[in-house]
Amino acid sequence: FETSIRALGGLLSGHVLAADPELNFGAAGKGEGPWRYGGELLGLAEDLARRLMPSFDTPTGIPYGTVNLRHGVPVGETPIASTAGAG
């Protein structure tokens, strides 16, 4: 839950801000200013979301308490989930 709202939410929020041409953060891919934003934060958010998906593969859909972002849910992780993890 914490990773979902903080890391994933932060990447998505950053993408929305950087891609908004009215705000002119990153010049919305126009190549203007000191840097050009090309959607990199959205790509990172998608990668993180794909790595988090195994944690939601439970009978209830409430995520496991632990997921290794490289290897998935650890062997032996308890299927008992806390409703606090549901957000």
Phi and psi restraints in degrees (range 20) as a CNS / XPLOR table:
assign (resid 1 and name C) (resid 2 and name N)
       (resid 2 and name CA) (resid 2 and name C) 1.0 -61.2 20.0 2
assign (resid 2 and name N) (resid 2 and name CA)
       (resid 2 and name C) (resid 3 and name N) 1.0 -42.1 20.0 2
assign (resid 2 and name C) (resid 3 and name N)
       (resid 3 and name CA) (resid 3 and name C) 1.0 -64.6 20.0 2
assign (resid 3 and name N) (resid 3 and name CA)
       (resid 3 and name C) (resid 4 and name N) 1.0 -38.4 20.0 2
assign (resid 3 and name C) (resid 4 and name N)
       (resid 4 and name CA) (resid 4 and name C) 1.0 -62.5 20.0 2
assign (resid 4 and name N) (resid 4 and name CA)
       (resid 4 and name C) (resid 5 and name N) 1.0 -48.1 20.0 2
assign (resid 4 and name C) (resid 5 and name N)
       (resid 5 and name CA) (resid 5 and name C) 1.0 -80.7 20.0 2
assign (resid 5 and name N) (resid 5 and name CA)
       (resid 5 and name C) (resid 6 and name N) 1.0 -31.5 20.0 2
assign (resid 5 and name C) (resid 6 and name N)
       (resid 6 and name CA) (resid 6 and name C) 1.0 -90.8 20.0 2
assign (resid 6 and name N) (resid 6 and name CA)
       (resid 6 and name C) (resid 7 and name N) 1.0 -56.8 20.0 2
assign (resid 6 and name C) (resid 7 and name N)
       (resid 7 and name CA) (resid 7 and name C) 1.0 -74.3 20.0 2
assign (resid 7 and name N) (resid 7 and name CA)
       (resid 7 and name C) (resid 8 and name N) 1.0 -53.3 20.0 2
assign (resid 7 and name C) (resid 8 and name N)
       (resid 8 and name CA) (resid 8 and name C) 1.0 -66.6 20.0 2
assign (resid 8 and name N) (resid 8 and name CA)
       (resid 8 and name C) (resid 9 and name N) 1.0 -44.5 20.0 2
assign (resid 8 and name C) (resid 9 and name N)
       (resid 9 and name CA) (resid 9 and name C) 1.0 -62.2 20.0 2
assign (resid 9 and name N) (resid 9 and name CA)
       (resid 9 and name C) (resid 10 and name N) 1.0 -39.3 20.0 2
assign (resid 9 and name C) (resid 10 and name N)
       (resid 10 and name CA) (resid 10 and name C) 1.0 -65.2 20.0 2
assign (resid 10 and name N) (resid 10 and name CA)
       (resid 10 and name C) (resid 11 and name N) 1.0 -42.3 20.0 2
assign (resid 10 and name C) (resid 11 and name N)
       (resid 11 and name CA) (resid 11 and name C) 1.0 -63.4 20.0 2
assign (resid 11 and name N) (resid 11 and name CA)
       (resid 11 and name C) (resid 12 and name N) 1.0 -43.3 20.0 2
assign (resid 11 and name C) (resid 12 and name N)
       (resid 12 and name CA) (resid 12 and name C) 1.0 -67.3 20.0 2
assign (resid 12 and name N) (resid 12 and name CA)
       (resid 12 and name C) (resid 13 and name N) 1.0 -40.8 20.0 2
assign (resid 12 and name C) (resid 13 and name N)
       (resid 13 and name CA) (resid 13 and name C) 1.0 -63.9 20.0 2
assign (resid 13 and name N) (resid 13 and name CA)
       (resid 13 and name C) (resid 14 and name N) 1.0 -42.8 20.0 2
assign (resid 13 and name C) (resid 14 and name N)
       (resid 14 and name CA) (resid 14 and name C) 1.0 -61.5 20.0 2
assign (resid 14 and name N) (resid 14 and name CA)
       (resid 14 and name C) (resid 15 and name N) 1.0 -38.9 20.0 2
assign (resid 14 and name C) (resid 15 and name N)
       (resid 15 and name CA) (resid 15 and name C) 1.0 -62.9 20.0 2
assign (resid 15 and name N) (resid 15 and name CA)
       (resid 15 and name C) (resid 16 and name N) 1.0 -46.3 20.0 2
assign (resid 15 and name C) (resid 16 and name N)
       (resid 16 and name CA) (resid 16 and name C) 1.0 -59.7 20.0 2
assign (resid 16 and name N) (resid 16 and name CA)
       (resid 16 and name C) (resid 17 and name N) 1.0 -44.0 20.0 2
assign (resid 16 and name C) (resid 17 and name N)
       (resid 17 and name CA) (resid 17 and name C) 1.0 -66.6 20.0 2
assign (resid 17 and name N) (resid 17 and name CA)
       (resid 17 and name C) (resid 18 and name N) 1.0 -45.1 20.0 2
assign (resid 17 and name C) (resid 18 and name N)
       (resid 18 and name CA) (resid 18 and name C) 1.0 -68.2 20.0 2
assign (resid 18 and name N) (resid 18 and name CA)
       (resid 18 and name C) (resid 19 and name N) 1.0 -29.4 20.0 2
assign (resid 18 and name C) (resid 19 and name N)
       (resid 19 and name CA) (resid 19 and name C) 1.0 -89.0 20.0 2
assign (resid 19 and name N) (resid 19 and name CA)
       (resid 19 and name C) (resid 20 and name N) 1.0 -7.2 20.0 2
assign (resid 19 and name C) (resid 20 and name N)
       (resid 20 and name CA) (resid 20 and name C) 1.0 -79.5 20.0 2
assign (resid 20 and name N) (resid 20 and name CA)
       (resid 20 and name C) (resid 21 and name N) 1.0 111.7 20.0 2
assign (resid 20 and name C) (resid 21 and name N)
       (resid 21 and name CA) (resid 21 and name C) 1.0 -65.4 20.0 2
assign (resid 21 and name N) (resid 21 and name CA)
       (resid 21 and name C) (resid 22 and name N) 1.0 -25.2 20.0 2
assign (resid 21 and name C) (resid 22 and name N)
       (resid 22 and name CA) (resid 22 and name C) 1.0 -70.6 20.0 2
assign (resid 22 and name N) (resid 22 and name CA)
       (resid 22 and name C) (resid 23 and name N) 1.0 -30.6 20.0 2
assign (resid 22 and name C) (resid 23 and name N)
       (resid 23 and name CA) (resid 23 and name C) 1.0 -81.7 20.0 2
assign (resid 23 and name N) (resid 23 and name CA)
       (resid 23 and name C) (resid 24 and name N) 1.0 -24.9 20.0 2
assign (resid 23 and name C) (resid 24 and name N)
       (resid 24 and name CA) (resid 24 and name C) 1.0 62.0 20.0 2
assign (resid 24 and name N) (resid 24 and name CA)
       (resid 24 and name C) (resid 25 and name N) 1.0 27.5 20.0 2
assign (resid 24 and name C) (resid 25 and name N)
       (resid 25 and name CA) (resid 25 and name C) 1.0 -79.3 20.0 2
assign (resid 25 and name N) (resid 25 and name CA)
       (resid 25 and name C) (resid 26 and name N) 1.0 119.5 20.0 2
assign (resid 25 and name C) (resid 26 and name N)
       (resid 26 and name CA) (resid 26 and name C) 1.0 72.5 20.0 2
assign (resid 26 and name N) (resid 26 and name CA)
       (resid 26 and name C) (resid 27 and name N) 1.0 9.1 20.0 2
assign (resid 26 and name C) (resid 27 and name N)
       (resid 27 and name CA) (resid 27 and name C) 1.0 56.0 20.0 2
assign (resid 27 and name N) (resid 27 and name CA)
       (resid 27 and name C) (resid 28 and name N) 1.0 18.5 20.0 2
assign (resid 27 and name C) (resid 28 and name N)
       (resid 28 and name CA) (resid 28 and name C) 1.0 48.7 20.0 2
assign (resid 28 and name N) (resid 28 and name CA)
       (resid 28 and name C) (resid 29 and name N) 1.0 42.7 20.0 2
assign (resid 28 and name C) (resid 29 and name N)
       (resid 29 and name CA) (resid 29 and name C) 1.0 81.5 20.0 2
assign (resid 29 and name N) (resid 29 and name CA)
       (resid 29 and name C) (resid 30 and name N) 1.0 8.0 20.0 2
assign (resid 29 and name C) (resid 30 and name N)
       (resid 30 and name CA) (resid 30 and name C) 1.0 -85.2 20.0 2
assign (resid 30 and name N) (resid 30 and name CA)
       (resid 30 and name C) (resid 31 and name N) 1.0 -10.1 20.0 2
assign (resid 30 and name C) (resid 31 and name N)
       (resid 31 and name CA) (resid 31 and name C) 1.0 80.2 20.0 2
assign (resid 31 and name N) (resid 31 and name CA)
       (resid 31 and name C) (resid 32 and name N) 1.0 11.6 20.0 2
assign (resid 31 and name C) (resid 32 and name N)
       (resid 32 and name CA) (resid 32 and name C) 1.0 -89.4 20.0 2
assign (resid 32 and name N) (resid 32 and name CA)
       (resid 32 and name C) (resid 33 and name N) 1.0 156.7 20.0 2
assign (resid 32 and name C) (resid 33 and name N)
       (resid 33 and name CA) (resid 33 and name C) 1.0 79.4 20.0 2
assign (resid 33 and name N) (resid 33 and name CA)
       (resid 33 and name C) (resid 34 and name N) 1.0 -170.0 20.0 2
assign (resid 33 and name C) (resid 34 and name N)
       (resid 34 and name CA) (resid 34 and name C) 1.0 -72.3 20.0 2
assign (resid 34 and name N) (resid 34 and name CA)
       (resid 34 and name C) (resid 35 and name N) 1.0 -19.1 20.0 2
assign (resid 34 and name C) (resid 35 and name N)
       (resid 35 and name CA) (resid 35 and name C) 1.0 -150.4 20.0 2
assign (resid 35 and name N) (resid 35 and name CA)
       (resid 35 and name C) (resid 36 and name N) 1.0 162.8 20.0 2
assign (resid 35 and name C) (resid 36 and name N)
       (resid 36 and name CA) (resid 36 and name C) 1.0 -119.5 20.0 2
assign (resid 36 and name N) (resid 36 and name CA)
       (resid 36 and name C) (resid 37 and name N) 1.0 125.3 20.0 2
assign (resid 36 and name C) (resid 37 and name N)
       (resid 37 and name CA) (resid 37 and name C) 1.0 -90.3 20.0 2
assign (resid 37 and name N) (resid 37 and name CA)
       (resid 37 and name C) (resid 38 and name N) 1.0 126.2 20.0 2
assign (resid 37 and name C) (resid 38 and name N)
       (resid 38 and name CA) (resid 38 and name C) 1.0 -121.1 20.0 2
assign (resid 38 and name N) (resid 38 and name CA)
       (resid 38 and name C) (resid 39 and name N) 1.0 25.7 20.0 2
assign (resid 38 and name C) (resid 39 and name N)
       (resid 39 and name CA) (resid 39 and name C) 1.0 89.1 20.0 2
assign (resid 39 and name N) (resid 39 and name CA)
       (resid 39 and name C) (resid 40 and name N) 1.0 14.2 20.0 2
assign (resid 39 and name C) (resid 40 and name N)
       (resid 40 and name CA) (resid 40 and name C) 1.0 -59.8 20.0 2
assign (resid 40 and name N) (resid 40 and name CA)
       (resid 40 and name C) (resid 41 and name N) 1.0 -38.5 20.0 2
assign (resid 40 and name C) (resid 41 and name N)
       (resid 41 and name CA) (resid 41 and name C) 1.0 -65.2 20.0 2
assign (resid 41 and name N) (resid 41 and name CA)
       (resid 41 and name C) (resid 42 and name N) 1.0 -36.1 20.0 2
assign (resid 41 and name C) (resid 42 and name N)
       (resid 42 and name CA) (resid 42 and name C) 1.0 -65.2 20.0 2
assign (resid 42 and name N) (resid 42 and name CA)
       (resid 42 and name C) (resid 43 and name N) 1.0 -40.1 20.0 2
assign (resid 42 and name C) (resid 43 and name N)
       (resid 43 and name CA) (resid 43 and name C) 1.0 -63.1 20.0 2
assign (resid 43 and name N) (resid 43 and name CA)
       (resid 43 and name C) (resid 44 and name N) 1.0 -40.9 20.0 2
assign (resid 43 and name C) (resid 44 and name N)
       (resid 44 and name CA) (resid 44 and name C) 1.0 -66.2 20.0 2
assign (resid 44 and name N) (resid 44 and name CA)
       (resid 44 and name C) (resid 45 and name N) 1.0 -39.0 20.0 2
assign (resid 44 and name C) (resid 45 and name N)
       (resid 45 and name CA) (resid 45 and name C) 1.0 -63.4 20.0 2
assign (resid 45 and name N) (resid 45 and name CA)
       (resid 45 and name C) (resid 46 and name N) 1.0 -42.8 20.0 2
assign (resid 45 and name C) (resid 46 and name N)
       (resid 46 and name CA) (resid 46 and name C) 1.0 -63.8 20.0 2
assign (resid 46 and name N) (resid 46 and name CA)
       (resid 46 and name C) (resid 47 and name N) 1.0 -42.2 20.0 2
assign (resid 46 and name C) (resid 47 and name N)
       (resid 47 and name CA) (resid 47 and name C) 1.0 -61.0 20.0 2
assign (resid 47 and name N) (resid 47 and name CA)
       (resid 47 and name C) (resid 48 and name N) 1.0 -46.9 20.0 2
assign (resid 47 and name C) (resid 48 and name N)
       (resid 48 and name CA) (resid 48 and name C) 1.0 -62.5 20.0 2
assign (resid 48 and name N) (resid 48 and name CA)
       (resid 48 and name C) (resid 49 and name N) 1.0 -43.0 20.0 2
assign (resid 48 and name C) (resid 49 and name N)
       (resid 49 and name CA) (resid 49 and name C) 1.0 -61.3 20.0 2
assign (resid 49 and name N) (resid 49 and name CA)
       (resid 49 and name C) (resid 50 and name N) 1.0 -41.4 20.0 2
assign (resid 49 and name C) (resid 50 and name N)
       (resid 50 and name CA) (resid 50 and name C) 1.0 -63.4 20.0 2
assign (resid 50 and name N) (resid 50 and name CA)
       (resid 50 and name C) (resid 51 and name N) 1.0 -37.0 20.0 2
assign (resid 50 and name C) (resid 51 and name N)
       (resid 51 and name CA) (resid 51 and name C) 1.0 -72.0 20.0 2
assign (resid 51 and name N) (resid 51 and name CA)
       (resid 51 and name C) (resid 52 and name N) 1.0 -28.6 20.0 2
assign (resid 51 and name C) (resid 52 and name N)
       (resid 52 and name CA) (resid 52 and name C) 1.0 -80.9 20.0 2
assign (resid 52 and name N) (resid 52 and name CA)
       (resid 52 and name C) (resid 53 and name N) 1.0 -22.1 20.0 2
assign (resid 52 and name C) (resid 53 and name N)
       (resid 53 and name CA) (resid 53 and name C) 1.0 -53.1 20.0 2
assign (resid 53 and name N) (resid 53 and name CA)
       (resid 53 and name C) (resid 54 and name N) 1.0 -40.1 20.0 2
assign (resid 53 and name C) (resid 54 and name N)
       (resid 54 and name CA) (resid 54 and name C) 1.0 -58.5 20.0 2
assign (resid 54 and name N) (resid 54 and name CA)
       (resid 54 and name C) (resid 55 and name N) 1.0 -26.5 20.0 2
assign (resid 54 and name C) (resid 55 and name N)
       (resid 55 and name CA) (resid 55 and name C) 1.0 -68.6 20.0 2
assign (resid 55 and name N) (resid 55 and name CA)
       (resid 55 and name C) (resid 56 and name N) 1.0 -19.8 20.0 2
assign (resid 55 and name C) (resid 56 and name N)
       (resid 56 and name CA) (resid 56 and name C) 1.0 -92.3 20.0 2
assign (resid 56 and name N) (resid 56 and name CA)
       (resid 56 and name C) (resid 57 and name N) 1.0 0.0 20.0 2
assign (resid 56 and name C) (resid 57 and name N)
       (resid 57 and name CA) (resid 57 and name C) 1.0 -82.8 20.0 2
assign (resid 57 and name N) (resid 57 and name CA)
       (resid 57 and name C) (resid 58 and name N) 1.0 69.0 20.0 2
assign (resid 57 and name C) (resid 58 and name N)
       (resid 58 and name CA) (resid 58 and name C) 1.0 -126.0 20.0 2
assign (resid 58 and name N) (resid 58 and name CA)
       (resid 58 and name C) (resid 59 and name N) 1.0 163.6 20.0 2
assign (resid 58 and name C) (resid 59 and name N)
       (resid 59 and name CA) (resid 59 and name C) 1.0 -59.3 20.0 2
assign (resid 59 and name N) (resid 59 and name CA)
       (resid 59 and name C) (resid 60 and name N) 1.0 -30.9 20.0 2
assign (resid 59 and name C) (resid 60 and name N)
       (resid 60 and name CA) (resid 60 and name C) 1.0 -98.5 20.0 2
assign (resid 60 and name N) (resid 60 and name CA)
       (resid 60 and name C) (resid 61 and name N) 1.0 -16.3 20.0 2
assign (resid 60 and name C) (resid 61 and name N)
       (resid 61 and name CA) (resid 61 and name C) 1.0 87.0 20.0 2
assign (resid 61 and name N) (resid 61 and name CA)
       (resid 61 and name C) (resid 62 and name N) 1.0 -9.3 20.0 2
assign (resid 61 and name C) (resid 62 and name N)
       (resid 62 and name CA) (resid 62 and name C) 1.0 -77.0 20.0 2
assign (resid 62 and name N) (resid 62 and name CA)
       (resid 62 and name C) (resid 63 and name N) 1.0 129.0 20.0 2
assign (resid 62 and name C) (resid 63 and name N)
       (resid 63 and name CA) (resid 63 and name C) 1.0 -67.9 20.0 2
assign (resid 63 and name N) (resid 63 and name CA)
       (resid 63 and name C) (resid 64 and name N) 1.0 153.8 20.0 2
assign (resid 63 and name C) (resid 64 and name N)
       (resid 64 and name CA) (resid 64 and name C) 1.0 -59.5 20.0 2
assign (resid 64 and name N) (resid 64 and name CA)
       (resid 64 and name C) (resid 65 and name N) 1.0 155.9 20.0 2
assign (resid 64 and name C) (resid 65 and name N)
       (resid 65 and name CA) (resid 65 and name C) 1.0 -73.5 20.0 2
assign (resid 65 and name N) (resid 65 and name CA)
       (resid 65 and name C) (resid 66 and name N) 1.0 -21.9 20.0 2
assign (resid 65 and name C) (resid 66 and name N)
       (resid 66 and name CA) (resid 66 and name C) 1.0 -132.2 20.0 2
assign (resid 66 and name N) (resid 66 and name CA)
       (resid 66 and name C) (resid 67 and name N) 1.0 135.5 20.0 2
assign (resid 66 and name C) (resid 67 and name N)
       (resid 67 and name CA) (resid 67 and name C) 1.0 -143.8 20.0 2
assign (resid 67 and name N) (resid 67 and name CA)
       (resid 67 and name C) (resid 68 and name N) 1.0 131.8 20.0 2
assign (resid 67 and name C) (resid 68 and name N)
       (resid 68 and name CA) (resid 68 and name C) 1.0 -88.5 20.0 2
assign (resid 68 and name N) (resid 68 and name CA)
       (resid 68 and name C) (resid 69 and name N) 1.0 122.2 20.0 2
assign (resid 68 and name C) (resid 69 and name N)
       (resid 69 and name CA) (resid 69 and name C) 1.0 -67.1 20.0 2
assign (resid 69 and name N) (resid 69 and name CA)
       (resid 69 and name C) (resid 70 and name N) 1.0 -15.3 20.0 2
assign (resid 69 and name C) (resid 70 and name N)
       (resid 70 and name CA) (resid 70 and name C) 1.0 -96.4 20.0 2
assign (resid 70 and name N) (resid 70 and name CA)
       (resid 70 and name C) (resid 71 and name N) 1.0 -37.6 20.0 2
assign (resid 70 and name C) (resid 71 and name N)
       (resid 71 and name CA) (resid 71 and name C) 1.0 -115.7 20.0 2
assign (resid 71 and name N) (resid 71 and name CA)
       (resid 71 and name C) (resid 72 and name N) 1.0 -5.6 20.0 2
assign (resid 71 and name C) (resid 72 and name N)
       (resid 72 and name CA) (resid 72 and name C) 1.0 92.9 20.0 2
assign (resid 72 and name N) (resid 72 and name CA)
       (resid 72 and name C) (resid 73 and name N) 1.0 -157.1 20.0 2
assign (resid 72 and name C) (resid 73 and name N)
       (resid 73 and name CA) (resid 73 and name C) 1.0 -73.7 20.0 2
assign (resid 73 and name N) (resid 73 and name CA)
       (resid 73 and name C) (resid 74 and name N) 1.0 130.0 20.0 2
assign (resid 73 and name C) (resid 74 and name N)
       (resid 74 and name CA) (resid 74 and name C) 1.0 -62.9 20.0 2
assign (resid 74 and name N) (resid 74 and name CA)
       (resid 74 and name C) (resid 75 and name N) 1.0 145.1 20.0 2
assign (resid 74 and name C) (resid 75 and name N)
       (resid 75 and name CA) (resid 75 and name C) 1.0 -61.1 20.0 2
assign (resid 75 and name N) (resid 75 and name CA)
       (resid 75 and name C) (resid 76 and name N) 1.0 133.1 20.0 2
assign (resid 75 and name C) (resid 76 and name N)
       (resid 76 and name CA) (resid 76 and name C) 1.0 88.8 20.0 2
assign (resid 76 and name N) (resid 76 and name CA)
       (resid 76 and name C) (resid 77 and name N) 1.0 0.7 20.0 2
assign (resid 76 and name C) (resid 77 and name N)
       (resid 77 and name CA) (resid 77 and name C) 1.0 -61.7 20.0 2
assign (resid 77 and name N) (resid 77 and name CA)
       (resid 77 and name C) (resid 78 and name N) 1.0 134.8 20.0 2
assign (resid 77 and name C) (resid 78 and name N)
       (resid 78 and name CA) (resid 78 and name C) 1.0 -66.6 20.0 2
assign (resid 78 and name N) (resid 78 and name CA)
       (resid 78 and name C) (resid 79 and name N) 1.0 137.1 20.0 2
assign (resid 78 and name C) (resid 79 and name N)
       (resid 79 and name CA) (resid 79 and name C) 1.0 -78.7 20.0 2
assign (resid 79 and name N) (resid 79 and name CA)
       (resid 79 and name C) (resid 80 and name N) 1.0 -5.6 20.0 2
assign (resid 79 and name C) (resid 80 and name N)
       (resid 80 and name CA) (resid 80 and name C) 1.0 -74.0 20.0 2
assign (resid 80 and name N) (resid 80 and name CA)
       (resid 80 and name C) (resid 81 and name N) 1.0 123.7 20.0 2
assign (resid 80 and name C) (resid 81 and name N)
       (resid 81 and name CA) (resid 81 and name C) 1.0 -117.4 20.0 2
assign (resid 81 and name N) (resid 81 and name CA)
       (resid 81 and name C) (resid 82 and name N) 1.0 149.7 20.0 2
assign (resid 81 and name C) (resid 82 and name N)
       (resid 82 and name CA) (resid 82 and name C) 1.0 -91.9 20.0 2
assign (resid 82 and name N) (resid 82 and name CA)
       (resid 82 and name C) (resid 83 and name N) 1.0 138.1 20.0 2
assign (resid 82 and name C) (resid 83 and name N)
       (resid 83 and name CA) (resid 83 and name C) 1.0 -65.4 20.0 2
assign (resid 83 and name N) (resid 83 and name CA)
       (resid 83 and name C) (resid 84 and name N) 1.0 -18.5 20.0 2
assign (resid 83 and name C) (resid 84 and name N)
       (resid 84 and name CA) (resid 84 and name C) 1.0 -62.7 20.0 2
assign (resid 84 and name N) (resid 84 and name CA)
       (resid 84 and name C) (resid 85 and name N) 1.0 -29.1 20.0 2
assign (resid 84 and name C) (resid 85 and name N)
       (resid 85 and name CA) (resid 85 and name C) 1.0 -72.6 20.0 2
assign (resid 85 and name N) (resid 85 and name CA)
       (resid 85 and name C) (resid 86 and name N) 1.0 -12.5 20.0 2
assign (resid 85 and name C) (resid 86 and name N)
       (resid 86 and name CA) (resid 86 and name C) 1.0 -80.3 20.0 2
assign (resid 86 and name N) (resid 86 and name CA)
       (resid 86 and name C) (resid 87 and name N) 1.0 -16.5 20.0 2
